[in-house]
Amino acid sequence: MEKITLNRQELYELVWSEPMLTISRKYKISDTGIRKMCLRLGVPTPYPGYWRKIETGKKAKRAPLSGNFIGKQLTITLQKRVDGESLLSPLTLLQRRIEEDHAADLRIPERLIKPHPLTLETKLAFKERNYDQTRQLLRTGTIYNTGKLSIELAPRNVRRALIFFDCLFKLFLKRGHEVRESSFAVNGEIRRFRLSEIIESQEGEGGRVKSNPTGKFFFEVEGTNGWRRFIDGEKRIEQKLSKIVATVEEDIRLLLEVRERNRKYREECERIEREAREVKERKQRELLDFKRLLNAASREFEARVIRNYIDKVEASALSQDRLTDELKVYVEWARKKADWYDPLIEAEDELLKEVDRSRLAFSDPPASTGSWMT
C-alpha cells in the first residue's frame, strides 16, 4: 500500500486545505488520529466553524504555524486507502462534521439563554394548565403541551425539555434550516417531530394499574420511511443533537438524491420516446414524400401516354380522312385533360377544380358525377 511522509509544514498545509473527515477518507487514519498527530507535532488545526465559513464564501483566517517547535518527532507517515476499502458511513461522517463545525452549539446550558421564540411560547403554554391536562396528570403523571410543540411528559421535566428543544432549534438554524410548529424545514422538505417521556405501568392496590413517568425521554422525528426514535440511554438525547440533525439532513439528502435520479430517468425515458416518435414521424413523412414522388412520376408518364395516344388517334383519322369536327373536339379535350393531369403543368380545369389529381377523386363529391360523354 502507498505511503506518504509529511513534515510539519506539509501536515499544516494538509489539515488547512480540507476537513479532517475528508482526509480520513483518503488515508487509513481517523479524524481524531489526525488531531493527535497535529498536537504531537505542534501543528494548529482549524477552529470550529472554519469550514462553514469557507463553504459560505466568508473569509476565514488560518492560525499560523509556529517555528519554535522543540518536539522530537518531525515527520508523520500516512497510508493511503485502497479503492473499495471500508469507510465510515455518510451519516457518521456528517455527524462528525457537525460536531466539528458546531462544537460550541452542542454544549447544553443549565438554563435557557436567549431562548428561541417557539421555546418561550411553549414555556408559557405549560404554565396555563387546563382541565384535560389536570385529568391526564392524575391518570398518567404526565401533561401535554397545549402550544405548538408536541410534548408529553412529567411536569418536573418541562425545564429539561425546553432546554433540549432550544439547543436543537438553534443548531438547526445554524445549519441554515427553518424551525416551524413541531417541524423542521430542510431544503424545502418538512419533517415533524415530537417528544415524550417513557411511562412504566405498575399494578397497585386492588389490581389497579398505576402509570409512573420514568424521566427517560424519547424524541421522534419523521423520516422518509417512518419515524426515527432517539431514546435516553448511556447518552441522554441532549448528547445526541448532532446525530438527530445529521439523521434529518442525511434522510433528506437521500430523498432528494432519489428524486433527482427519478427525474433524470423520467427525462431520459421522455427523450427516448420523443426521439422514437420523431423517427417514426420522419419515416412516415419519408414514405409520404416518396408516394407523392411516385404519384407525380406516374402522372407525368400517364400524361405522356395520353398525349401519345391522342396523337395516334389524330394521325390515324387524318390518314383515313375521318377527322370529323366531333373528333377534333375530343382530341382538343383530351389534350387539355393531359395538361391538367400532368404534374409539370397542372393546367386549370373549371369542371375539375374539386378533383384530387393524385387520387382522381372529388375532395367533396358534387351532387352529380355524370360525365359529359354519357
MILUM-508780 format. One record per residue (C-alpha): residue in three letters; x, y, z; residue number from 1. Coordinates in Angstrom, 3 decimals, decimal comma, padded with zeros to 6 digits, always signed. Each point is the difference from the previous one (the first is absolute). Example, Ala and Ser with C-alpha at 12.3 -4.5 7.8 and 13.67 -1.06 7.14 Angstrom:
! residues 2
R  resn         x         y         z  resi
R   ALA  +012,300  -004,500  +007,800     1
R   SER  +001,370  +003,440  -000,660     2
//
This chain:
! residues 374
R  resn         x         y         z  resi
R   MET  +000,000  +000,000  +000,000     1
R   GLU  +001,210  +003,505  -000,866     2
R   LYS  +001,333  +002,098  +002,862     3
R   ILE  +000,932  +003,661  +000,225     4
R   THR  +002,221  +001,788  +002,510     5
R   LEU  -000,830  +003,554  +001,021     6
R   ASN  +002,019  +002,561  +001,947     7
R   ARG  -001,604  +002,625  +002,239     8
R   GLN  -000,510  +002,525  -002,807     9
R   GLU  -001,537  -002,606  -002,316    10
R   LEU  -002,309  -001,275  +002,761    11
R   TYR  -001,021  +003,593  +000,731    12
R   GLU  -000,868  +000,593  -003,664    13
R   LEU  -001,960  -003,274  -000,124    14
R   VAL  -002,234  +000,606  +003,016    15
R   TRP  -000,742  +003,588  -001,057    16
R   SER  -000,759  -000,953  -003,609    17
R   GLU  -002,933  -002,355  +000,680    18
R   PRO  -002,044  -001,265  +002,973    19
R   MET  +001,514  -002,764  +002,119    20
R   LEU  -002,934  -002,270  -000,767    21
R   THR  +000,839  +000,302  -003,698    22
R   ILE  +003,648  -000,740  +000,751    23
R   SER  -001,022  -003,052  +002,050    24
R   ARG  -001,810  -001,361  -003,053    25
R   LYS  +003,189  +000,178  -002,052    26
R   TYR  +002,387  -001,442  +002,579    27
R   LYS  -000,228  -002,830  +002,521    28
R   ILE  -000,376  +002,268  +003,002    29
R   SER  -002,984  +001,470  +001,834    30
R   ASP  -000,619  +003,711  +000,388    31
R   THR  +000,830  -000,432  +003,704    32
R   GLY  +003,313  -001,631  -000,963    33
R   ILE  +000,843  +002,947  -002,243    34
R   ARG  -000,649  +002,419  +002,866    35
R   LYS  +002,293  -002,003  +002,274    36
R   MET  +002,780  +000,091  -002,601    37
R   CYS  -000,439  +003,763  -000,395    38
R   LEU  +000,203  +000,418  +003,776    39
R   ARG  +003,139  -002,135  +000,101    40
R   LEU  +001,691  +002,113  -002,694    41
R   GLY  -001,290  +003,337  +001,283    42
R   VAL  -002,144  +000,603  -003,093    43
R   PRO  -003,093  +002,205  +000,575    44
R   THR  -003,306  -001,373  -001,326    45
R   PRO  -003,054  +001,825  -001,400    46
R   TYR  -002,244  +001,418  +002,701    47
R   PRO  -003,738  -000,887  +000,215    48
R   GLY  -001,946  +001,782  -002,727    49
R   TYR  +003,052  +000,523  -002,273    50
R   TRP  -001,222  -002,284  -002,784    51
R   ARG  -003,526  +001,385  +000,289    52
R   LYS  +001,394  +003,450  -000,776    53
R   ILE  +001,962  -001,373  -002,959    54
R   GLU  -003,127  -001,727  -001,377    55
R   THR  -002,068  +003,181  +000,231    56
R   GLY  +002,683  +002,107  -001,687    57
R   LYS  +001,009  +001,911  +003,112    58
R   LYS  +003,579  +000,894  +000,900    59
R   ALA  +001,560  -002,354  +002,548    60
R   LYS  +003,430  +000,676  +001,464    61
R   ARG  +002,502  -002,825  +000,439    62
R   ALA  +001,821  -000,445  +003,277    63
R   PRO  +003,746  +000,419  -000,731    64
R   LEU  +002,458  -002,890  +000,293    65
R   SER  +002,526  +000,738  +002,737    66
R   GLY  +003,683  -000,375  -000,811    67
R   ASN  +000,937  -000,606  +003,649    68
R   PHE  -000,709  -003,714  +000,084    69
R   ILE  +002,198  -001,955  +002,401    70
R   GLY  -001,563  -003,455  -000,331    71
R   LYS  +001,982  -003,053  -001,057    72
R   GLN  -002,334  -001,221  -002,765    73
R   LEU  +000,313  +002,078  -003,181    74
R   THR  -001,930  -002,129  -002,529    75
R   ILE  -003,022  -002,308  -000,226    76
R   THR  -000,826  -002,832  -002,383    77
R   LEU  -003,488  -000,486  -001,457    78
R   GLN  -001,238  -003,048  -001,875    79
R   LYS  -002,414  +000,537  -002,877    80
R   ARG  -003,231  -001,906  -000,117    81
R   VAL  -000,545  -002,365  -002,923    82
R   ASP  -003,079  +000,131  -002,226    83
R   GLY  -002,982  -001,759  +001,543    84
R   GLU  +001,449  +000,040  +003,504    85
R   SER  -002,635  +000,381  +002,709    86
R   LEU  -000,562  +003,575  +001,158    87
R   LEU  -002,255  +001,678  +002,499    88
R   SER  -003,623  +000,281  -001,077    89
R   PRO  -001,177  +003,339  -001,458    90
R   LEU  -002,212  +000,455  +003,071    91
R   THR  +002,924  -000,442  +002,405    92
R   LEU  +002,178  +002,316  -002,078    93
R   LEU  -002,717  +002,642  -000,021    94
R   GLN  -000,516  -000,348  +003,751    95
R   ARG  +003,720  +000,471  +000,642    96
R   ARG  +000,064  +002,966  -002,343    97
R   ILE  -002,818  +001,623  +001,967    98
R   GLU  +001,852  -000,672  +003,254    99
R   GLU  +003,112  +001,569  -001,500   100
R   ASP  -001,744  +003,096  -001,373   101
R   HIS  -002,428  +000,604  +002,875   102
R   ALA  +001,880  -001,081  +003,112   103
R   ALA  -001,153  +003,078  +001,933   104
R   ASP  -003,646  -000,506  -001,020   105
R   LEU  +000,023  -003,554  +001,319   106
R   ARG  +000,735  +001,052  +003,570   107
R   ILE  -003,172  -000,294  +002,079   108
R   PRO  -000,510  +002,929  +002,425   109
R   GLU  -001,571  -000,411  +003,427   110
R   ARG  -002,651  +002,614  -000,754   111
R   LEU  -001,605  +001,691  -003,001   112
R   ILE  +002,207  +002,678  -001,559   113
R   LYS  -001,626  +002,327  -002,533   114
R   PRO  -002,591  -002,650  -000,835   115
R   HIS  -001,575  -000,451  -003,411   116
R   PRO  -003,526  +001,573  -000,261   117
R   LEU  -001,539  -003,458  -000,373   118
R   THR  +001,716  -001,084  +003,224   119
R   LEU  -001,403  +002,996  +001,862   120
R   GLU  -003,476  -000,623  -001,378   121
R   THR  +000,178  -003,627  +001,133   122
R   LYS  +001,169  +001,028  +003,461   123
R   LEU  -003,017  +002,278  +000,397   124
R   ALA  -002,362  -002,677  -001,348   125
R   PHE  +001,130  -002,439  +002,701   126
R   LYS  -000,817  +002,549  +002,705   127
R   GLU  -003,622  +000,196  -001,139   128
R   ARG  -001,224  -003,429  +001,072   129
R   ASN  -003,576  -000,859  -001,025   130
R   TYR  -002,533  -002,526  +001,293   131
R   ASP  +001,010  -002,766  -002,450   132
R   GLN  +003,660  +000,411  +000,934   133
R   THR  -000,871  -000,317  +003,683   134
R   ARG  -001,967  -003,198  -000,645   135
R   GLN  +002,888  -001,475  -001,999   136
R   LEU  +002,437  +000,968  +002,756   137
R   LEU  -002,048  -001,895  +002,566   138
R   ARG  -000,352  -003,012  -002,305   139
R   THR  +003,519  -000,314  -001,501   140
R   GLY  +002,177  +002,441  +001,909   141
R   THR  +000,689  +001,928  -003,221   142
R   ILE  -001,332  +003,132  -001,670   143
R   TYR  -000,055  +000,994  -003,640   144
R   ASN  +000,859  +003,304  -001,583   145
R   THR  -002,965  +002,078  -001,180   146
R   GLY  +002,271  +002,125  -002,191   147
R   LYS  +001,549  -000,709  -003,372   148
R   LEU  +002,535  -002,651  +001,052   149
R   SER  -000,960  -003,636  +000,450   150
R   ILE  +001,214  -000,784  +003,532   151
R   GLU  -001,315  -002,370  +002,659   152
R   LEU  +001,902  -000,529  +003,256   153
R   ALA  +000,019  +000,408  +003,766   154
R   PRO  -000,147  +003,620  +001,261   155
R   ARG  +003,373  -000,340  +001,720   156
R   ASN  +001,668  -000,617  -003,406   157
R   VAL  -001,438  +002,997  -001,843   158
R   ARG  +003,108  +002,089  +000,647   159
R   ARG  +002,268  -002,684  -001,418   160
R   ALA  -002,222  -000,348  -003,088   161
R   LEU  +000,059  +003,744  -000,635   162
R   ILE  +003,810  +000,140  +000,189   163
R   PHE  +000,260  -003,012  -002,343   164
R   PHE  -002,323  +001,527  -002,572   165
R   ASP  +001,648  +003,401  +000,214   166
R   CYS  +003,431  -001,493  -000,715   167
R   LEU  -001,437  -002,124  -002,821   168
R   PHE  -001,772  +002,967  -001,591   169
R   LYS  +003,123  +002,154  +000,098   170
R   LEU  +002,107  -002,787  -001,521   171
R   PHE  -002,459  -000,460  -002,858   172
R   LEU  +000,008  +003,752  -000,601   173
R   LYS  +003,811  +000,098  +000,018   174
R   ARG  -000,096  -002,727  -002,670   175
R   GLY  -002,068  +002,293  -002,215   176
R   HIS  -003,358  -001,732  +000,538   177
R   GLU  -003,400  +001,206  +001,207   178
R   VAL  -001,823  -000,784  +003,236   179
R   ARG  -003,787  -000,038  -000,208   180
R   GLU  -002,894  -001,202  +002,145   181
R   SER  +001,067  -003,524  +001,038   182
R   SER  +001,999  -000,402  -003,213   183
R   PHE  +003,314  +000,771  -001,664   184
R   ALA  +000,368  +001,189  -003,593   185
R   VAL  +003,175  -001,248  -001,696   186
R   ASN  +000,494  +000,807  -003,696   187
R   GLY  -003,738  +000,524  -000,325   188
R   GLU  -000,865  -003,364  +001,586   189
R   ILE  -002,093  -000,038  +003,180   190
R   ARG  +000,776  -002,397  +002,855   191
R   ARG  -002,299  -000,105  +003,036   192
R   PHE  +001,295  -000,815  +003,474   193
R   ARG  -001,339  -000,796  +003,478   194
R   LEU  +001,339  -000,601  +003,497   195
R   SER  -001,397  -002,349  +002,642   196
R   GLU  +001,008  -001,616  +003,243   197
R   ILE  +000,099  -003,745  +000,441   198
R   ILE  -002,793  -001,164  +002,315   199
R   GLU  +000,180  -003,215  +001,980   200
R   SER  -003,171  -001,736  +001,133   201
R   GLN  -000,112  -001,653  +003,436   202
R   GLU  -002,777  -001,922  +001,669   203
R   GLY  -001,088  +001,723  +003,188   204
R   GLU  -002,442  -000,712  +002,744   205
R   GLY  -003,227  -001,715  -000,987   206
R   GLY  +001,466  -001,009  -003,363   207
R   ARG  -000,047  +003,557  -001,275   208
R   VAL  +002,682  +000,871  -002,544   209
R   LYS  +002,103  +003,000  +000,920   210
R   SER  +002,003  +002,007  -002,547   211
R   ASN  +003,416  +001,264  +001,081   212
R   PRO  +002,056  +002,455  -002,104   213
R   THR  +003,588  -001,279  -000,165   214
R   GLY  +001,760  +003,262  -000,776   215
R   LYS  +001,342  -001,598  -003,198   216
R   PHE  -000,709  +002,030  -003,128   217
R   PHE  -000,547  -001,272  -003,486   218
R   PHE  +000,082  +002,422  -002,881   219
R   GLU  -001,498  -000,945  -003,372   220
R   VAL  +000,531  +001,658  -003,341   221
R   GLU  -001,769  -000,833  -003,217   222
R   GLY  +002,012  -001,707  -002,724   223
R   THR  -000,586  -001,144  -003,558   224
R   ASN  -000,722  -003,559  +001,160   225
R   GLY  -001,643  +000,656  +003,363   226
R   TRP  +000,884  +001,677  +003,274   227
R   ARG  +003,543  -000,144  +001,424   228
R   ARG  +000,232  -000,287  +003,782   229
R   PHE  +002,775  +001,246  +002,299   230
R   ILE  -000,232  -001,259  +003,595   231
R   ASP  +001,811  +000,845  +003,221   232
R   GLY  +002,560  -002,729  +000,650   233
R   GLU  +003,680  +000,121  +000,763   234
R   LYS  -000,265  +003,394  -001,670   235
R   ARG  -002,929  +002,297  +000,587   236
R   ILE  -001,712  +001,420  -003,068   237
R   GLU  +001,659  +003,368  +000,716   238
R   GLN  +003,301  -001,687  -000,874   239
R   LYS  -001,483  -001,241  -003,281   240
R   LEU  -000,742  +003,375  -001,565   241
R   SER  +002,605  -000,488  -002,718   242
R   LYS  -001,380  -003,440  -000,818   243
R   ILE  -003,584  +001,313  -000,148   244
R   VAL  +000,931  +002,809  -002,379   245
R   ALA  +002,232  -002,293  -002,076   246
R   THR  -002,793  -002,591  -000,228   247
R   VAL  -002,480  +002,581  -001,305   248
R   GLU  +002,480  +001,507  -002,465   249
R   GLU  +001,209  -003,369  -001,299   250
R   ASP  -003,554  -001,332  -000,356   251
R   ILE  -000,988  +003,034  -002,062   252
R   ARG  +003,230  -000,131  -002,013   253
R   LEU  -000,747  -003,601  -000,967   254
R   LEU  -003,620  +000,890  -000,783   255
R   LEU  +001,047  +002,871  -002,264   256
R   GLU  +002,641  -002,232  -001,584   257
R   VAL  -002,648  -002,615  -000,823   258
R   ARG  -002,311  +002,705  -001,344   259
R   GLU  +002,783  +001,357  -002,176   260
R   ARG  +000,778  -003,482  -001,342   261
R   ASN  -003,700  -000,552  -000,692   262
R   ARG  -000,238  +003,383  -001,700   263
R   LYS  +002,958  -000,800  -002,234   264
R   TYR  -001,448  -003,450  -000,707   265
R   ARG  -003,357  +001,527  -000,980   266
R   GLU  +001,743  +002,560  -002,181   267
R   GLU  +002,035  -002,763  -001,654   268
R   CYS  -003,147  -002,061  -000,607   269
R   GLU  -001,749  +003,065  -001,422   270
R   ARG  +003,030  +000,721  -002,194   271
R   ILE  +000,047  -003,562  -001,319   272
R   GLU  -003,754  +000,094  -000,641   273
R   ARG  +000,277  +003,412  -001,658   274
R   GLU  +002,861  -001,135  -002,234   275
R   ALA  -001,880  -003,193  -000,894   276
R   ARG  -003,071  +002,092  -000,810   277
R   GLU  +002,077  +002,378  -002,113   278
R   VAL  +001,618  -002,902  -001,863   279
R   LYS  -003,421  -001,507  -000,643   280
R   GLU  -001,303  +003,342  -001,251   281
R   ARG  +003,046  +000,397  -002,244   282
R   LYS  -000,571  -003,478  -001,411   283
R   GLN  -003,656  +000,775  -000,608   284
R   ARG  +000,912  +003,307  -001,689   285
R   GLU  +002,655  -001,761  -002,048   286
R   LEU  -002,496  -002,620  -001,175   287
R   LEU  -002,606  +002,655  -000,729   288
R   ASP  +002,516  +002,066  -001,993   289
R   PHE  +001,006  -003,074  -001,950   290
R   LYS  -003,618  -000,840  -000,734   291
R   ARG  -000,479  +003,552  -001,235   292
R   LEU  +003,124  -000,339  -002,142   293
R   LEU  -001,202  -003,303  -001,384   294
R   ASN  -003,454  +001,427  -000,647   295
R   ALA  +001,450  +003,061  -001,741   296
R   ALA  +002,291  -002,175  -002,145   297
R   SER  -002,893  -002,310  -000,831   298
R   ARG  -002,226  +002,947  -000,908   299
R   GLU  +002,693  +001,511  -002,203   300
R   PHE  +000,484  -003,347  -001,729   301
R   GLU  -003,758  -000,549  -000,365   302
R   ALA  -000,404  +003,548  -001,381   303
R   ARG  +002,588  -000,811  -002,674   304
R   VAL  -001,832  -003,250  -000,717   305
R   ILE  -003,244  +001,955  -000,428   306
R   ARG  +001,670  +002,518  -002,352   307
R   ASN  +001,634  -002,795  -001,972   308
R   TYR  -003,311  -001,782  -000,309   309
R   ILE  -001,850  +003,178  -001,121   310
R   ASP  +002,741  +000,748  -002,517   311
R   LYS  -000,457  -003,480  -001,486   312
R   VAL  -003,809  +000,376  -000,017   313
R   GLU  +000,330  +003,300  -001,836   314
R   ALA  +002,634  -001,333  -002,402   315
R   SER  -002,099  -003,084  -000,765   316
R   ALA  -003,073  +002,133  -000,688   317
R   LEU  +001,944  +002,315  -002,300   318
R   SER  +001,472  -002,893  -001,973   319
R   GLN  -003,457  -001,437  -000,520   320
R   ASP  -001,611  +003,397  -000,591   321
R   ARG  -002,348  -000,562  +002,980   322
R   LEU  +000,940  +002,996  +002,223   323
R   THR  -003,503  +001,212  +000,668   324
R   ASP  -000,912  +003,140  +001,982   325
R   GLU  -001,148  -002,195  +002,883   326
R   LEU  +003,327  -001,836  +000,020   327
R   LYS  +001,881  +003,309  -000,098   328
R   VAL  -001,901  +001,137  +003,129   329
R   TYR  +000,851  -003,280  +001,704   330
R   VAL  +003,706  +000,283  -000,896   331
R   GLU  +000,155  +003,553  +001,330   332
R   TRP  -001,864  -001,042  +003,175   333
R   ALA  +002,383  -002,951  +000,569   334
R   ARG  +003,098  +002,170  -000,402   335
R   LYS  -001,344  +002,507  +002,528   336
R   LYS  -000,686  -002,830  +002,432   337
R   ALA  +003,564  -001,282  -000,476   338
R   ASP  +001,294  +003,519  +000,807   339
R   TRP  -002,295  +000,131  +003,042   340
R   TYR  +001,260  -003,413  +001,195   341
R   ASP  +003,708  +000,566  -000,773   342
R   PRO  +001,774  +000,941  +003,309   343
R   LEU  +002,418  +002,218  -001,950   344
R   ILE  -002,850  +002,088  -001,426   345
R   GLU  -003,168  -000,477  +002,057   346
R   ALA  -002,071  +002,242  -002,207   347
R   GLU  -003,242  +001,358  +001,441   348
R   ASP  -003,241  -001,765  -000,791   349
R   GLU  -003,259  +001,624  +001,035   350
R   LEU  -001,880  -003,253  +000,396   351
R   LEU  +002,779  -001,865  +001,825   352
R   LYS  +000,929  +002,651  +002,590   353
R   GLU  -001,182  -002,201  +002,877   354
R   VAL  +001,742  -003,135  -001,251   355
R   ASP  +003,138  -001,326  +001,693   356
R   ARG  +002,344  -000,783  -002,892   357
R   SER  +001,921  -002,549  +002,094   358
R   ARG  -003,096  -002,087  +000,780   359
R   LEU  -002,194  +001,065  -002,922   360
R   ALA  -002,836  +000,471  +002,445   361
R   PHE  -002,043  +002,954  +001,191   362
R   SER  +001,091  +001,446  +003,330   363
R   ASP  -003,644  +000,893  +000,630   364
R   PRO  -002,057  -002,057  -002,460   365
R   PRO  -002,418  +002,207  -001,964   366
R   ALA  -003,722  -000,762  -000,139   367
R   SER  +000,359  -001,584  -003,449   368
R   THR  +002,981  -001,967  -001,328   369
R   GLY  -001,287  -000,412  -003,549   370
R   SER  +002,488  +000,304  -002,888   371
R   TRP  -000,568  +002,276  -002,974   372
R   MET  +000,551  -003,101  -002,114   373
R   THR  -002,984  -001,890  +001,459   374
//
